[in-house]
Amino acid sequence: MKQGWQQELALWWPGEIRWDVPMAAYSTLRAGGTATALIQVDRSAALPGLIRWLEQHRVAWRVIGRGSNILVRQQGFAGVVLRLGMEFGCIGIESIVGGGTTLHVGAACALGRLVGWTVRRGLAGLEFVIGIPGSVGGAVRMNAGAWGGALGDCLVGVSLCDRQGELCELSRADFTPAYRGMQGPGIDDGVIVGARFVLGQERPEVLQARCREYLQRRRAHQPRGMASAGSFFKNPAGDSAGRLIEAAGLKGLRRGDAMISQRHANFLVNTGTASAADIVALMAVVQERVQDAFGVHLEPEVHLL
Ligand SMILES: Cc1cc2nc3c(=O)[nH]c(=O)nc-3n(C[C@H](O)[C@H](O)[C@H](O)COP(=O)(O)OP(=O)(O)OC[C@H]3O[C@@H](n4cnc5c(N)ncnc54)[C@H](O)[C@@H]3O)c2cc1C
């Protein structure tokens, strides 16, 4: 029987709570320790109260998106993992001024769905996200980017629920896009519930062709059919993590079923049943060898929970 906060939460929260959840199922690395609880929040009105409850009861919590940039450590996450559901998945046009269309998009919307939606309507600016398997919330938090573009380029507003359970709107002056991060009040530790993007106009055929080209480039350079979190390490200033890892002779290096991809040295792949411990051990060896060889510290891009 559950005790303490778990019992209280089970009595208080009207929806489903999953207990002792192996987080491998929620990470594209297909590995990860166990979370004490996982709650999918489908109704936007329920989120602020839940955050307040967790904070008041001093229960650790973390929101995740589509799990394409996280790894829950082997020892697990002692707290509640939140996922945003149904009511956080909408896409809508808010205004059209001159050539600029402002969209409001829910944080749970998949990037793939969003780019399909915009391309069909001839709205230009988000094509670079094609092939990034994240959600809008996770992508805003990470300032996801590719091929010279990043989400921050067309992001003009962020709606979030802060740790006090207050809903707030950040405008463009309130946040600063950074390399794989977004600086602004509440972005690192609150829940992003939606985002506003300003997009230009272009013929759908042109946008489709651009998307096809980006997908071809991905297929040519990235490992296919293997579990990963995309680029595992951030690129150090003026260099590329993949180049350094390859130059250190680490392609193909393994710890259990975790391996440095032969195809792209900054992809750490799960070739079978790698555990979070295998992945973290491999990460540490790579950091140590690159540090020894080049005096460069590689910082993980993947968030370890
Ligand atoms: C095959 C592959 C290719 C990839 N290619 C790219 C690429 O080209 N460019 C790139 O930038 N990334 C890439 N990634 C990494 C990843 O897809 C992006 O970082 C993506 O934006 C993460 O979104 P997510 O929803 O999966 O977030 P998650 O992995 O679930 O979470 C990432 C972080 O964001 C936080 N977070 C998630 N949702 C919210 C929310 N609603 N509010 C507040 N915080 C939140 C989490 O707590 C965590 O700290 C790739 C990954 C894979 C597997």
The ligand as an SDF file (V2000), in Angstrom:
LIG
                    3D

 53 58  0  0  0  0  0  0  0  0999 V2000
   16.7290   11.0350  -33.9250 C   0  0  0  0  0  0  0  0  0  0  0  0
   16.7910   12.3560  -33.1940 C   0  0  0  0  0  0  0  0  0  0  0  0
   17.1560   13.4960  -33.8770 C   0  0  0  0  0  0  0  0  0  0  0  0
   17.2150   14.7250  -33.2100 C   0  0  0  0  0  0  0  0  0  0  0  0
   17.5800   15.8340  -33.9140 N   0  0  0  0  0  0  0  0  0  0  0  0
   17.6300   17.0190  -33.2820 C   0  0  0  0  0  0  0  0  0  0  0  0
   18.0000   18.1980  -34.0000 C   0  0  0  0  0  0  0  0  0  0  0  0
   18.2580   18.1830  -35.1950 O   0  0  0  0  0  0  0  0  0  0  0  0
   18.0430   19.3700  -33.3180 N   0  0  0  0  0  0  0  0  0  0  0  0
   17.7490   19.4480  -31.9820 C   0  0  0  0  0  0  0  0  0  0  0  0
   17.7960   20.5470  -31.4200 O   0  0  0  0  0  0  0  0  0  0  0  0
   17.4000   18.3460  -31.2850 N   0  0  0  0  0  0  0  0  0  0  0  0
   17.3310   17.1450  -31.8920 C   0  0  0  0  0  0  0  0  0  0  0  0
   16.9870   16.0340  -31.1910 N   0  0  0  0  0  0  0  0  0  0  0  0
   16.7440   16.1390  -29.7370 C   0  0  0  0  0  0  0  0  0  0  0  0
   15.2720   16.3730  -29.3410 C   0  0  0  0  0  0  0  0  0  0  0  0
   14.3930   15.8280  -30.3010 O   0  0  0  0  0  0  0  0  0  0  0  0
   14.9380   17.8550  -29.1370 C   0  0  0  0  0  0  0  0  0  0  0  0
   15.7290   18.4230  -28.1230 O   0  0  0  0  0  0  0  0  0  0  0  0
   13.4600   18.0490  -28.7780 C   0  0  0  0  0  0  0  0  0  0  0  0
   13.1630   19.4000  -28.8610 O   0  0  0  0  0  0  0  0  0  0  0  0
   13.0990   17.5570  -27.3770 C   0  0  0  0  0  0  0  0  0  0  0  0
   11.6900   17.6000  -27.2540 O   0  0  0  0  0  0  0  0  0  0  0  0
   10.9150   16.5580  -26.3360 P   0  0  0  0  0  0  0  0  0  0  0  0
    9.4870   16.9100  -26.3610 O   0  0  0  0  0  0  0  0  0  0  0  0
   11.2410   15.1790  -26.7150 O   0  0  0  0  0  0  0  0  0  0  0  0
   11.5170   16.9170  -24.9160 O   0  0  0  0  0  0  0  0  0  0  0  0
   11.9750   15.9080  -23.7680 P   0  0  0  0  0  0  0  0  0  0  0  0
   13.1150   15.1030  -24.2520 O   0  0  0  0  0  0  0  0  0  0  0  0
   10.8060   15.1830  -23.2400 O   0  0  0  0  0  0  0  0  0  0  0  0
   12.4910   16.9490  -22.6810 O   0  0  0  0  0  0  0  0  0  0  0  0
   13.6580   17.7030  -22.9120 C   0  0  0  0  0  0  0  0  0  0  0  0
   13.7690   18.7660  -21.8010 C   0  0  0  0  0  0  0  0  0  0  0  0
   12.6870   19.6860  -21.9300 O   0  0  0  0  0  0  0  0  0  0  0  0
   11.9080   19.7010  -20.7330 C   0  0  0  0  0  0  0  0  0  0  0  0
   10.5110   19.8290  -21.1520 N   0  0  0  0  0  0  0  0  0  0  0  0
    9.8080   19.0100  -21.9640 C   0  0  0  0  0  0  0  0  0  0  0  0
    8.5590   19.4760  -22.1230 N   0  0  0  0  0  0  0  0  0  0  0  0
    8.4750   20.6110  -21.3960 C   0  0  0  0  0  0  0  0  0  0  0  0
    7.4380   21.5520  -21.1310 C   0  0  0  0  0  0  0  0  0  0  0  0
    6.2230   21.4220  -21.6460 N   0  0  0  0  0  0  0  0  0  0  0  0
    7.7140   22.5990  -20.3150 N   0  0  0  0  0  0  0  0  0  0  0  0
    8.9410   22.7630  -19.7700 C   0  0  0  0  0  0  0  0  0  0  0  0
    9.9520   21.9030  -19.9710 N   0  0  0  0  0  0  0  0  0  0  0  0
    9.7230   20.8410  -20.7780 C   0  0  0  0  0  0  0  0  0  0  0  0
   12.1900   18.3610  -20.0310 C   0  0  0  0  0  0  0  0  0  0  0  0
   12.0060   18.4500  -18.6350 O   0  0  0  0  0  0  0  0  0  0  0  0
   13.6590   18.1660  -20.3940 C   0  0  0  0  0  0  0  0  0  0  0  0
   14.4610   18.9430  -19.5300 O   0  0  0  0  0  0  0  0  0  0  0  0
   16.9100   14.7970  -31.8310 C   0  0  0  0  0  0  0  0  0  0  0  0
   16.5340   13.6350  -31.1500 C   0  0  0  0  0  0  0  0  0  0  0  0
   16.4730   12.4270  -31.8190 C   0  0  0  0  0  0  0  0  0  0  0  0
   16.0530   11.1910  -31.0660 C   0  0  0  0  0  0  0  0  0  0  0  0
  1  2  1  0
  2  3  1  0
  2 52  2  0
  3  4  2  0
  4  5  1  0
  4 50  1  0
  5  6  2  0
  6  7  1  0
  6 13  1  0
  7  8  2  0
  7  9  1  0
  9 10  1  0
 10 11  2  0
 10 12  1  0
 12 13  2  0
 13 14  1  0
 14 15  1  0
 14 50  1  0
 15 16  1  0
 16 17  1  0
 16 18  1  0
 18 19  1  0
 18 20  1  0
 20 21  1  0
 20 22  1  0
 22 23  1  0
 23 24  1  0
 24 25  2  0
 24 26  1  0
 24 27  1  0
 27 28  1  0
 28 29  2  0
 28 30  1  0
 28 31  1  0
 31 32  1  0
 32 33  1  0
 33 34  1  0
 33 48  1  0
 34 35  1  0
 35 36  1  0
 35 46  1  0
 36 37  1  0
 36 45  1  0
 37 38  2  0
 38 39  1  0
 39 40  1  0
 39 45  2  0
 40 41  1  0
 40 42  2  0
 42 43  1  0
 43 44  2  0
 44 45  1  0
 46 47  1  0
 46 48  1  0
 48 49  1  0
 50 51  2  0
 51 52  1  0
 52 53  1  0
M  END
$$$$
